[in-house]
Amino acid sequence: MHVAVTGATGFVGRHVVAELSRRNIRPVIVMHPDDPGSPAVRDLDKVTVDLCNFGDAGQLYTQMGCPDVLIHLAWGGLPNYKSSHHIEQELPSQKRFLREMIQSGVSSVAVSGTCFEYGMQSGELSETMEPKPDNPYGTAKNELRSYLEELQTSLSFSLMWARFFYLYGEGQSSRSLFSLLKTAVERGDATFDMSGGEQVRDFLPVEQAVSDFVSLALQQKNVGVVNLCSGSPVSVKNLVEKWLTENEWQIDLNLGVYPYPEYEPMEFWGCADKSNRLLERA
């Protein structure tokens, strides 16, 4: 099985590469020319290309090792979810890249989606619900998914669209909650400023989410949309307190300093029934 991975040096991508390695799969890494790379991909075969301007698709497909499976994680313009870049620039480039890779020979595509495709809907979110994205990032992702599903009516390929919820772990952005908390502890801060912490979310360690993602991608089946989540709602405050306990970190929480995000509801989490069924978990 030949596998290519875009976005391999990002937070999720580096864990995907590590997981493939654990399964004795050596992927080809597709990197942007400005990407400095990372130790995780140093010894792997790499293709350097701007996905917004990649030239001849057949040549690129060959350079990528003629992959059977394309794990597509690359997406520019983050973490600014409200930027028009996602719709005006990223979306058309993503459509062209994926369409031309499929036309060139890719038979199975696994793409990272987002829980933001559900928009401001509250409570448990299921794959059967109508997406109602409420920001440009979620809108662009959802439109890309719809485009690929429509493309399946004329081209033969399997699609797995993974809606990731809230992941945490090593290698995360320095601006993420987990990273900010860890940095504050290591710096010796007495307190950690955060929101009121009452918002309810669905958090999953990145290693577990990626293990599930890779397992589904390698099945090469037409899975369609699948939530990658814990299925267990937890408040942000309780999660932070759990992190403090698990890591034996000592710091006081200064609650209520920051407002709650306006681009997401107070309480939502994912339904994990479909992923559990596909992965044959009880």
Backbone as numpy.savetxt, mean C-alpha at the origin, in Angstrom:
# Nx Ny Nz CAx CAy CAz Cx Cy Cz
8.60 -18.81 -11.93 7.76 -17.61 -11.93 8.63 -16.36 -11.93
8.38 -15.47 -12.87 9.12 -14.22 -12.94 8.26 -13.09 -12.37
8.84 -12.33 -11.43 8.11 -11.27 -10.73 8.87 -9.96 -10.86
8.14 -8.89 -11.15 8.72 -7.54 -11.15 7.98 -6.72 -10.11
8.69 -5.81 -9.45 8.10 -4.99 -8.40 8.42 -3.53 -8.66
7.39 -2.69 -8.72 7.59 -1.24 -8.75 7.41 -0.71 -7.33
8.02 0.43 -7.05 7.90 1.00 -5.70 8.58 0.15 -4.64
9.61 -0.58 -5.03 10.24 -1.56 -4.14 11.04 -0.95 -3.00
11.38 0.33 -3.10 12.19 0.94 -2.04 11.33 1.73 -1.05
10.02 1.73 -1.26 9.13 2.40 -0.32 8.88 1.57 0.92
8.04 2.09 1.80 7.74 1.43 3.07 7.21 0.01 2.86
6.16 -0.12 2.05 5.61 -1.44 1.78 6.53 -2.23 0.87
7.09 -1.57 -0.13 7.91 -2.24 -1.13 9.09 -2.98 -0.57
9.80 -2.38 0.36 10.99 -3.06 0.90 10.61 -4.32 1.67
9.42 -4.30 2.29 8.94 -5.50 2.98 8.48 -6.55 1.97
7.91 -6.12 0.85 7.51 -7.05 -0.21 8.74 -7.77 -0.75
9.81 -7.02 -1.02 11.05 -7.62 -1.52 11.59 -8.64 -0.52
11.57 -8.30 0.75 12.07 -9.22 1.79 11.20 -10.47 1.85
9.89 -10.30 1.71 8.99 -11.45 1.76 9.19 -12.37 0.55
9.38 -11.78 -0.63 9.67 -12.59 -1.81 10.97 -13.36 -1.64
11.97 -12.71 -1.06 13.24 -13.37 -0.82 13.08 -14.56 0.12
12.24 -14.41 1.14 11.99 -15.51 2.08 11.35 -16.70 1.36
10.68 -16.40 0.25 10.03 -17.46 -0.52 10.89 -17.90 -1.71
12.16 -17.50 -1.67 13.13 -17.88 -2.71 12.75 -17.38 -4.10
12.14 -16.19 -4.12 11.81 -15.53 -5.39 12.66 -14.28 -5.50
13.36 -14.17 -6.61 14.25 -13.04 -6.84 13.59 -12.10 -7.87
12.96 -11.02 -7.42 12.24 -10.16 -8.34 13.17 -9.19 -9.08
12.67 -8.66 -10.17 13.32 -7.53 -10.84 12.70 -6.25 -10.28
13.55 -5.32 -9.89 13.09 -4.08 -9.28 13.02 -2.97 -10.33
11.87 -2.30 -10.39 11.68 -1.18 -11.31 11.78 0.10 -10.50
12.82 0.91 -10.77 13.11 2.10 -9.96 13.09 3.37 -10.79
12.67 4.45 -10.15 12.73 5.77 -10.78 14.20 6.22 -10.84
14.59 6.96 -11.89 15.99 7.41 -12.00 16.48 8.20 -10.80
15.58 8.89 -10.10 15.99 9.70 -8.94 15.97 8.92 -7.63
15.58 7.66 -7.68 15.50 6.84 -6.48 16.91 6.40 -6.08
17.35 6.74 -4.88 18.71 6.35 -4.45 18.83 4.87 -4.13
17.69 4.17 -4.08 17.73 2.74 -3.76 17.80 2.52 -2.27
18.00 1.29 -1.88 18.11 0.93 -0.47 18.88 -0.37 -0.37
19.41 -0.69 0.82 20.15 -1.94 0.98 19.34 -3.17 0.59
18.01 -3.08 0.72 17.16 -4.24 0.44 17.20 -4.66 -1.02
17.51 -3.72 -1.92 17.49 -4.04 -3.35 18.88 -4.00 -3.98
19.90 -3.82 -3.17 21.27 -3.60 -3.67 21.72 -4.73 -4.61
21.43 -5.97 -4.24 21.96 -7.10 -5.00 20.95 -7.68 -6.00
19.84 -6.98 -6.21 18.82 -7.49 -7.12 18.95 -6.87 -8.51
18.37 -7.52 -9.50 18.34 -6.97 -10.85 17.42 -5.77 -10.85
17.87 -4.68 -11.45 17.11 -3.43 -11.41 16.95 -2.85 -12.81
15.81 -2.22 -13.01 15.53 -1.45 -14.22 15.23 -0.03 -13.77
15.96 0.93 -14.30 15.76 2.33 -13.94 14.95 3.02 -15.02
13.77 3.50 -14.64 12.88 4.10 -15.63 11.87 5.02 -14.95
11.49 6.08 -15.65 10.43 6.96 -15.20 9.12 6.41 -15.74
8.23 5.92 -14.88 7.00 5.31 -15.34 6.06 6.30 -16.01
6.33 7.59 -15.84 5.53 8.61 -16.52 6.04 8.86 -17.94
7.22 8.33 -18.25 7.82 8.56 -19.57 8.79 7.41 -19.86
8.22 6.24 -20.19 9.07 5.05 -20.30 9.38 4.60 -21.72
8.88 5.30 -22.71 9.25 4.96 -24.09 8.59 3.68 -24.57
9.38 2.80 -25.18 8.86 1.58 -25.79 8.48 0.54 -24.73
7.19 0.17 -24.69 6.70 -0.75 -23.66 7.27 -2.14 -23.82
7.37 -2.62 -25.05 7.90 -3.96 -25.28 9.33 -4.09 -24.80
10.12 -3.07 -25.06 11.52 -3.08 -24.62 11.60 -3.07 -23.10
10.75 -2.25 -22.46 10.74 -2.18 -21.00 10.33 -3.52 -20.41
9.32 -4.15 -20.99 8.86 -5.46 -20.52 9.99 -6.48 -20.58
10.74 -6.44 -21.65 11.89 -7.35 -21.78 12.96 -7.05 -20.74
13.25 -5.78 -20.53 14.23 -5.38 -19.52 13.80 -5.82 -18.13
12.49 -5.87 -17.90 11.95 -6.29 -16.61 11.97 -7.80 -16.44
12.52 -8.51 -17.42 12.61 -9.96 -17.32 11.37 -10.69 -17.77
10.52 -10.02 -18.56 9.28 -10.63 -19.06 8.49 -11.25 -17.89
8.11 -10.43 -16.90 7.46 -10.99 -15.70 6.08 -11.57 -15.97
5.79 -12.67 -15.26 4.44 -13.23 -15.25 3.57 -12.40 -14.30
4.18 -11.99 -13.18 3.47 -11.24 -12.15 4.11 -9.87 -11.99
3.27 -8.83 -12.05 3.72 -7.47 -11.79 3.11 -7.00 -10.48
3.94 -6.78 -9.49 3.50 -6.21 -8.20 3.72 -4.71 -8.30
2.63 -3.98 -8.36 2.70 -2.54 -8.65 2.36 -1.72 -7.41
3.41 -1.13 -6.83 3.26 -0.32 -5.62 3.57 1.15 -5.84
4.23 1.46 -6.94 4.69 2.84 -7.18 3.52 3.80 -7.31
3.67 4.95 -6.66 2.68 6.04 -6.76 3.34 7.32 -6.25
3.33 8.35 -7.06 3.97 9.61 -6.67 3.02 10.57 -5.97
3.60 11.62 -5.39 2.80 12.69 -4.81 2.34 12.49 -3.39
2.78 11.44 -2.73 2.36 11.21 -1.34 3.38 11.81 -0.38
2.93 12.19 0.85 1.64 11.89 1.47 0.59 13.00 1.33
0.69 13.85 0.33 -0.31 14.91 0.14 -1.53 14.34 -0.57
-2.49 13.86 0.22 -3.66 13.19 -0.34 -4.58 14.14 -1.10
-4.47 15.43 -0.84 -5.39 16.39 -1.44 -4.88 17.02 -2.73
-3.68 16.68 -3.15 -3.09 17.29 -4.33 -3.79 16.83 -5.61
-3.99 17.76 -6.54 -4.57 17.43 -7.83 -3.61 16.58 -8.68
-2.35 16.51 -8.25 -1.35 15.69 -8.96 -1.85 14.26 -9.17
-2.56 13.71 -8.18 -2.99 12.32 -8.25 -3.91 12.06 -9.44
-4.79 13.01 -9.71 -5.75 12.84 -10.79 -5.19 13.34 -12.12
-4.52 14.47 -12.09 -4.09 15.11 -13.33 -2.83 14.49 -13.94
-1.92 14.01 -13.10 -0.66 13.48 -13.61 -0.47 12.00 -13.32
-0.68 11.61 -12.08 -0.39 10.22 -11.70 -1.34 9.23 -12.39
-2.62 9.51 -12.36 -3.60 8.57 -12.90 -3.39 8.24 -14.37
-3.26 9.23 -15.28 -3.04 8.87 -16.68 -1.75 8.09 -16.93
-0.70 8.42 -16.18 0.57 7.70 -16.33 0.44 6.26 -15.86
-0.26 6.07 -14.76 -0.45 4.73 -14.22 -1.28 3.87 -15.18
-2.31 4.46 -15.75 -3.15 3.74 -16.71 -2.31 3.25 -17.89
-1.52 4.16 -18.44 -0.72 3.80 -19.62 0.30 2.72 -19.28
1.00 2.87 -18.16 2.02 1.90 -17.79 1.43 0.50 -17.64
0.36 0.40 -16.85 -0.22 -0.92 -16.61 -0.83 -1.51 -17.88
-1.53 -0.69 -18.66 -2.11 -1.20 -19.90 -1.04 -1.75 -20.83
0.03 -1.02 -21.01 1.05 -1.44 -21.96 1.89 -2.61 -21.44
2.03 -2.73 -20.13 2.70 -3.92 -19.60 1.85 -5.17 -19.81
0.54 -5.03 -19.63 -0.37 -6.15 -19.85 -0.39 -6.53 -21.33
-0.44 -5.53 -22.18 -0.41 -5.80 -23.62 0.89 -6.46 -24.05
1.96 -6.16 -23.31 3.27 -6.72 -23.65 3.44 -8.16 -23.18
2.62 -8.60 -22.22 2.73 -9.98 -21.79 2.50 -10.28 -20.32
2.39 -9.28 -19.46 2.12 -9.53 -18.04 0.74 -10.18 -17.92
0.68 -11.32 -17.25 -0.59 -12.05 -17.15 -1.28 -11.90 -15.81
-0.57 -11.35 -14.82 -1.16 -11.19 -13.50 -0.64 -9.91 -12.86
-1.56 -9.08 -12.37 -1.20 -7.78 -11.80 -1.74 -7.69 -10.38
-0.86 -7.31 -9.45 -1.25 -7.07 -8.05 -0.94 -5.61 -7.73
-1.96 -4.84 -7.40 -1.82 -3.39 -7.22 -2.20 -3.00 -5.80
-1.47 -2.04 -5.24 -1.81 -1.53 -3.92 -2.87 -0.44 -4.04
-4.02 -0.70 -3.45 -5.07 0.30 -3.36 -5.02 0.96 -2.00
-6.13 1.55 -1.57 -6.16 2.26 -0.30 -7.55 2.25 0.31
-7.61 2.25 1.64 -8.91 2.35 2.31 -9.57 3.70 2.05
-8.81 4.69 1.57 -9.39 5.99 1.24 -10.37 5.90 0.07
-10.37 4.78 -0.64 -11.36 4.61 -1.70 -12.78 4.56 -1.13
-12.91 4.18 0.14 -14.23 4.13 0.77 -14.74 5.52 1.17
-13.85 6.49 1.21 -14.25 7.85 1.54 -14.66 8.03 2.99
-15.73 8.78 3.22 -16.15 9.14 4.57 -17.16 8.17 5.16
-17.25 6.97 4.63 -18.16 5.98 5.18 -17.63 5.45 6.51
-18.53 5.27 7.46 -18.14 4.88 8.81 -18.46 3.41 9.07
-17.88 2.90 10.15 -18.15 1.53 10.57 -17.29 0.53 9.83
-17.78 -0.71 9.74 -17.03 -1.77 9.05 -17.17 -1.61 7.55
-16.04 -1.62 6.85 -16.02 -1.38 5.41 -15.73 -2.69 4.68
-16.64 -3.06 3.78 -16.53 -4.32 3.05 -16.28 -4.06 1.58
-15.63 -5.01 0.92 -15.34 -4.89 -0.51 -16.61 -4.79 -1.35
-17.76 -5.22 -0.81 -19.01 -5.15 -1.56 -19.63 -3.76 -1.54
-19.12 -2.87 -0.69 -19.65 -1.52 -0.59 -19.21 -0.67 -1.78
-20.06 0.27 -2.16 -19.71 1.19 -3.25 -18.64 2.16 -2.77
-17.53 2.29 -3.50 -16.49 3.26 -3.12 -17.04 4.69 -3.23
-16.65 5.53 -2.27 -17.06 6.92 -2.30 -15.87 7.80 -1.89
-14.80 7.78 -2.69 -13.58 8.52 -2.31 -13.86 9.99 -2.13
-13.14 10.58 -1.16 -13.42 11.96 -0.77 -12.19 12.84 -0.89
-11.10 12.33 -1.46 -9.93 13.16 -1.70 -9.30 12.72 -3.03
-8.47 13.57 -3.63 -7.92 13.24 -4.95 -7.14 11.93 -5.00
-6.42 11.62 -3.93 -5.66 10.36 -3.92 -6.59 9.16 -3.99
-7.59 9.12 -3.12 -8.55 8.03 -3.13 -9.32 7.95 -4.44
-9.66 9.12 -4.99 -10.39 9.17 -6.26 -9.55 8.59 -7.39
-8.27 8.98 -7.46 -7.39 8.48 -8.52 -7.18 6.98 -8.41
-6.96 6.49 -7.21 -6.79 5.05 -7.01 -8.04 4.29 -7.45
-9.20 4.79 -7.05 -10.44 4.12 -7.40 -10.69 4.12 -8.90
-10.35 5.22 -9.55 -10.51 5.30 -11.01 -9.55 4.34 -11.71
-8.35 4.17 -11.17 -7.40 3.22 -11.76 -7.94 1.80 -11.64
-8.51 1.47 -10.48 -9.10 0.14 -10.30 -10.23 -0.08 -11.31
-11.11 0.88 -11.45 -12.22 0.76 -12.40 -11.71 0.58 -13.83
-10.66 1.32 -14.15 -10.06 1.23 -15.48 -9.52 -0.17 -15.75
-8.83 -0.74 -14.77 -8.26 -2.08 -14.94 -9.36 -3.13 -15.06
-10.42 -2.97 -14.30 -11.53 -3.92 -14.40 -12.18 -3.84 -15.78
-12.31 -2.63 -16.31 -12.86 -2.46 -17.66 -11.89 -3.05 -18.70
-10.60 -2.90 -18.45 -9.59 -3.42 -19.37 -9.67 -4.94 -19.47
-10.14 -5.59 -18.42 -10.26 -7.05 -18.44 -11.30 -7.54 -19.44
-12.16 -6.66 -19.91 -13.15 -7.07 -20.91 -12.52 -7.23 -22.29
-11.32 -6.65 -22.48 -10.66 -6.76 -23.78 -9.30 -7.42 -23.73
-8.69 -7.48 -22.53 -7.38 -8.11 -22.38 -7.46 -9.18 -21.29
-6.73 -10.27 -21.49 -6.77 -11.38 -20.55 -5.65 -11.26 -19.52
-6.03 -10.97 -18.28 -5.07 -10.92 -17.18 -5.84 -11.02 -15.87
-5.18 -11.49 -14.83 -5.79 -11.55 -13.51 -5.41 -10.30 -12.72
-6.32 -9.88 -11.87 -6.12 -8.65 -11.09 -6.37 -8.91 -9.61
-5.44 -8.47 -8.80 -5.63 -8.44 -7.35 -5.42 -7.00 -6.90
-6.48 -6.40 -6.36 -6.44 -5.00 -5.93 -6.52 -4.98 -4.41
-5.43 -4.68 -3.75 -5.34 -4.76 -2.30 -5.60 -3.41 -1.66
-6.70 -3.30 -0.94 -6.99 -2.06 -0.21 -6.33 -2.15 1.17
-5.16 -1.53 1.28 -4.46 -1.48 2.55 -5.14 -0.50 3.49
-5.21 -0.89 4.75 -5.68 0.03 5.78 -4.45 0.64 6.45
-4.39 0.74 7.74 -3.29 1.46 8.40 -2.18 0.49 8.81
-1.05 0.62 8.14 0.09 -0.25 8.41 1.10 0.48 9.28
1.83 -0.27 10.07 2.90 0.33 10.88 4.05 -0.64 11.00
5.24 -0.09 11.24 6.42 -0.92 11.41 7.68 -0.23 10.96
8.76 -0.98 10.93 10.07 -0.42 10.59 10.08 0.06 9.13
10.74 1.20 8.94 10.86 1.76 7.60 9.75 2.70 7.22
8.83 2.94 8.14 7.71 3.83 7.85 8.18 5.28 7.78
7.40 6.11 7.12 7.71 7.53 7.00 8.00 8.14 8.37
8.96 9.05 8.42 9.31 9.71 9.68 8.16 10.55 10.21
7.16 10.83 9.36 6.01 11.64 9.78 4.84 10.79 10.25
4.99 9.46 10.22 3.91 8.58 10.67 3.86 8.57 12.20
2.71 8.16 12.73 2.51 8.13 14.17 3.53 7.24 14.87
3.72 6.03 14.35 4.66 5.09 14.96 6.08 5.65 14.98
6.50 6.21 13.85 7.86 6.74 13.76 8.05 7.95 14.66
7.06 8.83 14.70 7.15 10.01 15.56 7.24 9.62 17.04
6.44 8.62 17.42 6.48 8.15 18.81 7.83 7.54 19.13
8.33 6.68 18.26 9.62 6.03 18.49 10.74 7.06 18.59
10.71 8.06 17.72 11.74 9.10 17.74 11.68 9.90 19.03
10.47 10.21 19.49 10.31 10.98 20.73 10.87 10.19 21.92
10.63 8.90 21.95 11.15 8.06 23.03 12.67 8.01 22.99
13.21 7.78 21.80 14.67 7.68 21.65 15.35 9.01 21.98
14.64 10.11 21.75 15.20 11.43 22.04 15.14 11.75 23.53
14.36 10.96 24.27 14.24 11.17 25.71 13.19 12.19 26.10
12.23 12.45 25.20 11.17 13.40 25.50 10.33 12.90 26.68
9.87 13.84 27.51 9.03 13.47 28.65 7.59 13.21 28.22
7.15 13.92 27.17 5.77 13.78 26.71 5.71 13.64 25.19
4.59 13.11 24.72 4.37 12.95 23.28 3.04 13.60 22.92
3.10 14.64 22.09 1.90 15.35 21.67 1.15 14.57 20.60
-0.17 14.46 20.75 -0.98 13.77 19.75 -2.42 14.30 19.80
-3.27 13.73 18.98 -4.68 14.11 19.01 -5.34 13.53 20.26
-6.64 13.67 20.35 -7.34 13.08 21.49 -7.27 11.57 21.51
-7.00 10.97 20.36 -6.79 9.53 20.29 -8.05 8.69 20.31
-9.22 9.34 20.20 -10.46 8.57 20.27 -10.90 8.04 18.91
-10.24 8.46 17.81 -10.62 7.95 16.50 -10.31 6.46 16.42
-11.23 5.72 15.81 -11.11 4.26 15.72 -10.67 3.89 14.31
-9.63 3.05 14.24 -9.03 2.70 12.96 -8.74 1.19 12.92
-8.21 0.76 11.79 -7.82 -0.63 11.60 -6.32 -0.65 11.32
-5.54 -1.11 12.28 -4.08 -1.13 12.18 -3.58 -2.55 12.03
-2.52 -2.70 11.23 -1.94 -4.01 10.99 -0.43 -3.86 10.85
0.36 -4.73 11.50 1.81 -4.68 11.29 2.13 -4.90 9.82
3.06 -4.13 9.29 3.35 -4.19 7.86 3.81 -5.59 7.44
4.52 -6.30 8.30 5.00 -7.64 7.95 3.84 -8.60 7.67
2.79 -8.52 8.48 1.64 -9.40 8.29 0.88 -9.02 7.02
0.65 -7.71 6.82 -0.06 -7.25 5.63 0.67 -7.66 4.36
1.98 -7.51 4.37 2.78 -7.83 3.18 2.81 -9.34 2.94
2.89 -10.14 3.99 2.85 -11.58 3.82 1.55 -12.01 3.13
0.43 -11.41 3.57 -0.86 -11.71 2.94 -0.89 -11.22 1.50
-0.38 -10.03 1.28 -0.37 -9.44 -0.06 0.42 -10.31 -1.03
1.61 -10.72 -0.63 2.45 -11.55 -1.50 1.80 -12.91 -1.74
1.21 -13.49 -0.72 0.54 -14.78 -0.89 -0.55 -14.69 -1.94
-1.35 -13.63 -1.89 -2.43 -13.45 -2.85 -1.89 -13.15 -4.24
-0.84 -12.33 -4.31 -0.26 -11.98 -5.61 0.29 -13.20 -6.32
0.92 -14.09 -5.57 1.55 -15.26 -6.18 0.55 -16.34 -6.56
-0.69 -16.22 -6.09 -1.72 -17.16 -6.52 -2.07 -16.95 -7.98
-1.81 -15.74 -8.49 -2.11 -15.38 -9.88 -3.57 -15.66 -10.23
-4.44 -15.35 -9.30 -5.87 -15.53 -9.51 -6.56 -14.17 -9.63
-7.72 -14.18 -10.25 -8.47 -12.94 -10.40 -9.25 -12.65 -9.11
-8.51 -12.20 -8.12 -9.06 -11.96 -6.78 -9.98 -10.74 -6.77
-9.65 -9.74 -7.58 -10.39 -8.48 -7.53 -10.00 -7.69 -6.30
-10.96 -6.94 -5.76 -10.69 -6.10 -4.58 -10.66 -6.94 -3.32
-9.66 -6.71 -2.48 -9.60 -7.39 -1.19 -9.02 -6.44 -0.15
-9.69 -6.35 0.99 -9.17 -5.56 2.10 -7.99 -6.29 2.74
-6.90 -5.56 2.99 -5.81 -6.10 3.80 -5.82 -5.33 5.10
-6.37 -5.94 6.11 -6.65 -5.26 7.37 -6.72 -6.29 8.48
-6.86 -5.82 9.70 -6.96 -6.73 10.84 -8.40 -7.18 11.06
-9.35 -6.33 10.65 -10.74 -6.61 10.93 -11.12 -6.30 12.36
-10.19 -5.74 13.13 -10.42 -5.46 14.56 -10.23 -3.97 14.82
-11.32 -3.24 15.08 -11.20 -1.80 15.34 -10.50 -1.52 16.66
-9.69 -0.47 16.68 -8.99 -0.06 17.90 -8.82 1.45 17.87
-8.92 2.08 19.02 -8.71 3.53 19.07 -7.21 3.82 18.95
-6.90 4.99 18.41 -5.50 5.39 18.26 -4.82 5.45 19.63
-5.52 5.96 20.61 -4.96 6.05 21.97 -4.61 4.66 22.50
-5.50 3.70 22.35 -5.23 2.34 22.84 -4.07 1.70 22.09
-3.98 1.98 20.79 -2.88 1.41 20.01 -1.54 1.97 20.47
-1.49 3.28 20.67 -0.25 3.90 21.13 0.15 3.34 22.49
-0.81 3.17 23.37 -0.52 2.58 24.68 -0.01 1.14 24.53
-0.53 0.41 23.55 -0.05 -0.94 23.27 1.40 -0.92 22.80
1.72 0.02 21.91 3.10 0.15 21.45 4.05 0.45 22.61
3.62 1.32 23.52 4.45 1.66 24.67 4.73 0.42 25.52
3.69 -0.38 25.73 3.84 -1.59 26.54 4.72 -2.62 25.86
4.45 -2.88 24.59 5.19 -3.91 23.86 6.68 -3.60 23.76
7.00 -2.31 23.59 8.40 -1.92 23.41 9.07 -1.43 24.70
8.29 -1.44 25.81 8.78 -0.98 27.10 9.29 0.46 27.01
8.53 1.28 26.30 8.86 2.70 26.14 8.22 3.50 27.28
8.96 4.46 27.76 8.48 5.32 28.85 8.30 6.75 28.34
7.04 7.18 28.22 6.75 8.55 27.82 5.28 8.81 28.14
4.96 10.03 28.55 3.58 10.39 28.85 2.90 10.94 27.59
1.63 10.58 27.41 0.89 11.04 26.25 0.21 12.37 26.56
0.44 13.35 25.71 -0.18 14.66 25.83 -1.33 14.72 24.82
-2.51 14.32 25.27 -3.66 14.16 24.38 -4.34 15.49 24.07
-4.94 15.56 22.88 -5.76 16.71 22.49 -4.99 17.87 21.92
-3.71 17.70 21.64 -2.91 18.81 21.09 -3.28 19.07 19.63
-3.47 18.00 18.86 -3.75 18.15 17.42 -5.21 17.82 17.12
-5.79 18.47 16.12 -7.18 18.18 15.74 -7.27 16.85 15.00
-8.47 16.32 14.95 -8.67 15.09 14.19 -8.67 15.40 12.69
-8.13 14.50 11.86 -8.09 14.74 10.41 -9.49 14.93 9.86
-9.64 15.89 8.97 -10.95 16.17 8.39 -11.25 15.31 7.17
-10.24 14.57 6.68 -10.43 13.80 5.45 -10.79 12.33 5.71
-11.13 11.98 6.95 -11.53 10.61 7.25 -12.51 10.61 8.42
-13.44 9.66 8.47 -14.42 9.61 9.55 -13.79 9.22 10.88
-14.52 9.43 11.96 -13.98 9.13 13.28 -13.82 7.63 13.52
-14.71 6.84 12.96 -14.66 5.40 13.23 -14.83 4.60 11.95
-13.81 3.86 11.56 -13.95 2.92 10.44 -12.86 1.86 10.53
-13.20 0.69 10.02 -12.25 -0.42 10.01 -12.64 -1.37 8.87
-11.77 -2.29 8.54 -12.01 -3.16 7.41 -12.65 -4.48 7.80
-13.41 -5.03 6.87 -13.91 -6.40 7.01 -12.85 -7.32 6.41
-12.38 -8.27 7.20 -11.30 -9.16 6.76 -11.80 -10.53 6.30
-13.11 -10.68 6.13 -13.67 -11.99 5.79 -13.12 -12.52 4.47
-13.05 -11.66 3.44 -12.62 -12.13 2.13 -11.16 -12.56 2.14
-10.29 -11.75 2.74 -8.86 -12.11 2.78 -8.66 -13.39 3.58
-9.39 -13.54 4.69 -9.26 -14.76 5.49 -9.71 -15.98 4.70
-10.77 -15.81 3.90 -11.26 -16.93 3.09 -10.26 -17.29 1.98
-9.73 -16.28 1.32 -8.77 -16.52 0.23 -7.48 -17.15 0.75
-7.10 -16.79 1.97 -5.87 -17.31 2.55 -6.13 -18.55 3.41
-7.38 -19.00 3.36 -7.79 -20.23 4.05 -7.50 -20.16 5.54
-7.87 -19.00 6.11 -7.76 -18.84 7.56 -9.14 -19.00 8.18
-9.19 -19.59 9.34 -10.49 -19.81 10.00 -11.09 -18.49 10.43
